[in-house]
Each structure stands twice: as C-alpha cells, then as structure tokens.
Amino acid sequence: MDLTWLTWVGSIVALLFAVYLVSDILSKSEGTDKMKDIASYVREGANAYLKRQYAGVLVFFVIVTIILCFMCKHGYLTWFVPFAFFSGGFFSGLAGFIGMKIATYSNARTAWAARDTLNKGLRVAFASGTVMGMVVVGLALLDLSAWYAILQWHFAKYQPMLEESERIRQITSTMLTFGMGASSMALFARLGGGIFTKAADVGADLVGKVEAGIPEDDPRNPATIADNVGDNVGDVAGMGADLYESYVGSLVATMALGAAAFASEGMTVKAITIPMVLATIGVICSIVGTFFVRAGEEAKQEVLLKALRNGIYFSTIAIIIASYFLVKSVLGPQNIGIWWAIIIGLFAGNIIGYFTEYYTSDHYNPTKGVSERAQTGSATVIIEGLSVGMKSTAIPVLTIVVGSLGSFFAAGGTIDEPAKGLYGIGIAAVGMLSTLGITLATDAYGPVADNAGGCAEMAELEPHVRERTDALDSLGNTTAATGKGFAIGSAALTALALLAAYKDEVAIYSEKFGLDLNLDLSIMNPKILGGLFIGGMLPYLFSSMSMKAVGRAAGMIVTEVRRQFREIKGIMDGSGKPDYAKCVSISTAAAQKEMIIPSLMAIIAPIVMGLIGGPEMVFAVLAGALVSGFVLAIMMANAGGCWDNAKKYIEAGNYGGKGSDAHKAGVVGDTVGDPLKDTSGPSLNILIKLMSMVSLVFAALVVKNHLF
C-alpha cells in the first residue's frame, strides 16, 4: 500500500493549524495607541527590508535558472530541474516571510498579555513561534508532495516501461534540486538578516548602553526600532528559511539514499515512504505537544524551560511510538533497525539541545562564570566566553559521531555494503527534525518576546511587564541557541547523507557518459588531501567575510546614533524625536550589499573545485567543510549565546547590576558575540548543505568536464 499521499495530509493539517493560531493571535489586544505605533514602525521596517532583499534575490534566482536551463539544453539535467530549483527558493522565502509577518503582529500583543499573567504572555509568543514552525513544515511537505506527484505522473505517462527503482531514482535526483533552491534562499535570508539585526543591535548597545548609559530599548535611542526590526528579519524570517531548507534537505537526501539502498529488494517506494510519512507523524505529534506548554507565574528560567520541554518531550515520545509501527508495517520486522536509527536521531537532537542549553543558560555555571569574569573587565569576559564556546563543541561532536555510527550499523550497514547504513544516517537526520514543528516554535518565539520587552520599555508600561518579558526574552536566548544546535546537528547528519548521495550521482553520470571513473577517496590521493584543506578553510573565510560585514555596518550605525545624539536637540530629555527610519535604512542597505560575496562564494567554490580536480576533489572539499564548519558553528553559536545571557544575568542585579563596570564589560562581550551567534554561526550550517546541494546539481558537469 502506497502511503506517500499522507504527506498531503501532514501539509494541510500543519497549514490549517497555523491559520487557527493566526486568528487566535490577531483576536488579542495590541494594547495602547503608543504600543500600536511602535509595532507599526517595526512592521514597516521589516516589510521594507524583506521587499528589498527579495527583489535582489530574485535576480540571482533568475540568473541561476537560466544557467540550469542551459545545462538542460546540453543534456546535463532534465527540464524539471530549473523549475524545482525555483520552487524550492520560493517556498523557503515564503515560509520566512509568513513567520516574520506574524511575529510583527505578535510583539505588542505579547507585551499586553504579559500585563495580566506571565503564562498569557508566554502563550501569545509561543503561538507566534508555532505559526513559524507549522508554516515551515507545512510548506515543505506541500512542495515535496507536489513534486513527487508531478514526477510520478510524468513517468507514468511518458516512460511507463521504466523500472520502478530507476523511476524513483530519477524522481529523487530531480527533487534534490529544490533543496538547492531552498538552501540558496536560506543563505541569503539568514546572512542578510543576520547582518541587519546585528549591525543595529551592536550599534544600539555600544552607543546607548555603554556611552549614553540609557537602558536597552530606550525610545531615545535612534537604533532601537532598527534593532527590533532586525530581530524579525534575522531571527524569524532568516531562521524560518534556514530550518525549511534543513527539513527539505534531510527528507530528499534520505529519499535518494533509500531509492539506492532498497532497489535490489524491490522496495524503493517503501524506502522513500518512511521519511515522507515520518514527517507527517511529526506534524501531528508537534501540534499535540504545543498544548503541553504552560507556565505558572514564577518568572524563573527553570520554570519556563520546563514548560517548553514538556511539549518537546511529549512530541519525541509520541514519534518514537508511532514510528515503530510505521517501520514495521512498511519495511517489515527484518528492517526494524531503521526504527532504531530514528530513535538515535531523536535522542541526538535532544542531547545537543540540552547541552546547548547548559552552555548558554544563565541557570548553569558556564554562563555564570562569564558574568563573574565581568568584574575584572571586558578582556576576561571575552576570554572566558571563547573558552566556553570551544569547550561546548565536545559533546555535540561526540553525539554526532556516535549517532552516525549507531544509525549506520542499526540500519544494517556494513563496510562492504554501506547502502542501508547510509540510509540509516539520513533517517536519523529526519528523526532529529521530525519534531521541527515544536522545536522551531521554541526558537522563533524568542524574538517575539525580545520585541515585546522593547515595546513595553518604549510604551512605558508597568515595571512588572518588563520583568515578565525579560524572563521570556532570557529564555528565548537559550531556546534560540538550542534551535541553532538542532539546525547545526541535523546539518551534519544531512551533509553526511548528501555526501553519500553525491557519490551515487557521480557513479550514475559516469555510466551515462560512458566514462570509467574509479574514485580514489584515500587520504594519500593528493586531490583528496588538497580538497580537505580547502574545504576546511572555507567556513573560516566565509565567517570572516560575514563578521567583517557586521563590523562595517555596525560602525555606520554607531556613527549615525552619535550624530543624532549630537545634532537633534532634546533627544535625551524626551522633547526631541530620534530619526528611527535612518538607522533602518542604513542597516538595510548594508545587509543587501554585504551578503552578496559570501553567498556567491558558497555556490561557486564547489563548482570551481570540481572543474579543476574532478569529483574526488569536490568530495574532499565537502568533507573538509563539513568537519570544520560543524565545529565552528557550534562554537560560535554557544559562545554568543553565553555572552548574551551573561550580560542579562548581570542586568538581573548580580555583580553590581545595570550601569556597573561589570555590566559595561558584559555588554562588550555581548556585542562581540552577536555576529557569532546570529550571523556567522547559524549561516555555516546552510553553507555546509548548500555546497553539497550545488555539487549534486552540477555533478554531471563536473564528471564530464574537469582538468585533472
């Protein structure tokens, strides 16, 4: 029985639940007229930024689509590929846009709800995050289902004699292309949004908090609105596009590996059914899990964390139970090891998430230790934060290693016959992301809580409102870091699966073109050794470019804020109004300009390496980038999250509280960490997968045309 139609059900259920949540959010009050004005400023800025970004990205997509059409004309690709690429980018951008739109309508409502109770504020913010989660999984399954149905119809009509295994192989090979489109859009959204938000955030903090000594989100600060806009375009729209491509990438890569692994047994359709139906199960379990997220009135992080964990843990347990019956009924009891691979993926995700929380939450010693170092100055804060970030890589790396080996052997893989084992690694990545509907909700709610605090401060609401929104915001920093941990961990497993898929694609095209390519992947091959070094270097070069971009843009914001404080009379006493739009405009222009070169490098590098050194060098470049990019991304995300919450721990009244020398040192640490955790770090997991996707799409070109 073909169960792939259930992905349509999963898509529709997720999108309908998102519609229900949107209507519930919009039924809540947005508060006072001043709160409505503040929210409208943020909405207008976010809309203006995304309109400008999407216009620029559209040009890129048109150019790449033309290149893909040229390759189709010369027989390298099928004519479905350019359209699949474009649709992947469209839905990735749409997921981020919808999530951002709802977030901008939820910030003031969260602040107003927090006037009544902490739980009401949490529910509004979490509902907004859940919309993001449901839209991402809903649109991903819609895109997946539509392309699977279109390609099935095409082969049934025009190539009815094609063997089932070959038909499924061609379908999954084509579907990998919309993963490239999703990854391309995600990199632009994540990197551009990250540059925008951190330029505004760093500029606002350095001049406002450190130089002028005014509170965070003070309406006298000209960069405040830009900072709040940045939270939405970077941490919501960017994160949505990021997780969309992670989700799609893991699904299509696993489907491609399943088509190869079970071809000899005549079970290709059953093999691709598992990841597709598992995604639908994840949607249902995530929706039910959201109703378990409840908090009391104690504004402590451990209480709020427990509320969010209740939902995630319920979803995880429910998926474990349901997936057992799925695997047993579809693949038979002889392949029950696939179920163990799913469990391994789920546990690996939760382990990475927990230890990300441990190293970034001010409830634990690592972050408290950074706060303590603030008493002796900025340098010791930075040293301690870097130390925490580096140390935090150990357990995620060991988890991925154990998870990869465990899922490989559990699924039935051996050194001589690795196909089923590689499928197991892919299914572990799908398992890790199967709870995305709720794990993304716990991530995307953070920027809403952050904006709610800003709205409460600027609208001069009662002190207890800011206390509650600060508690939600502090939790949001931790859950955002946890979300990044999930994204980076799944990126590592997905990239491993894509590496295996790349090797299969090279073999297929070699046979198609009548070439005898015996890949030598040993470390003694100079092309492998050189490719590993180049691949290991690329994440550092990419991070350097993106961090310098934030530094340059933040410098422009600092200059502008200083100018306004100096030239606009009455800002500090409240009689004059800052020019908020100018800072938004500066951040927007800087982000659009600065994101181009790093993004193009990620796309061009694997093609150039392939045309020079062939498939072997591409394989090595991807492997080197995976190893160094994964570790660097974890280090950056956790160090940045640790610095951020260390500052908040001081602001809560520890080590002198706000305005103290320790607080100023903490702010410096936070500003150093901002581009690490919200620009370079989270962009690296997209870089890893985008390079793999590009290599797959251009595999035919590289196989037929390389110098050495």
ABEGO torsion letter per residue (X at the ends): XBAAAAAAAAAAAAAAAAAAAAAAAAABBAEBAAAAAAAAAAAAAAAAAAAAAAAAAAAAAAAAAAAAAAAAAAGABBAAAAAAAAAAAAAAAAAAAAAAAAAAAAAAAAAAAAAABAAAAAAAAAAAAAAAAAAAAAAAAAAAAAAAAAAAAAAAAABAABBAAAAAAAAAAAAAAAAAAAAAAAAAAAAAAAAAAAAAAAAAAAAAAAAAGBBBGBAABAAAAAAAAAAAAAAAAAAAAAAAAAAAAAAAAAAAAAAAAAAAAGAAAAAAAAAAAAAAAAAAAAAAAAAABBBBABBBAAAAAAAAAAAAAAAAAAAAAAAAAAAAAAAEAAAAAAAAAAAAAAAAAAAAAAAAAAAABAABAAAAAAAAAAAAEAAAAAAAAAAAAAAAAAAAAAAAAAAAAAAAAAAGBBAABAAAAAAAAAAAAAAAAAAAAAAAAAAAAAAAAAAAAAAAAAAGBBAAAAAAAAAAAAAAAAAAAAAAAAAAAAAAAAAAAAAAAAAAAAAAAAAAAGBBBBBBABAABAAAAAAAAAAAAAAAAAAAAAAAAAAAAAAAAAAAAAAAAAABBGAAAGABBBBAAAAAAAAAAAAAAAAAAAAAAAAAAAAAAAAAAEAAAAAAAAAAAAAAAAAAAAAAAAAAAAAAAAAAAAAAGBGGEBGBAAAAAAAAAAAAAAAAAAAAAAAAAAAAAAAAAAAAAAAAAAAABBAX
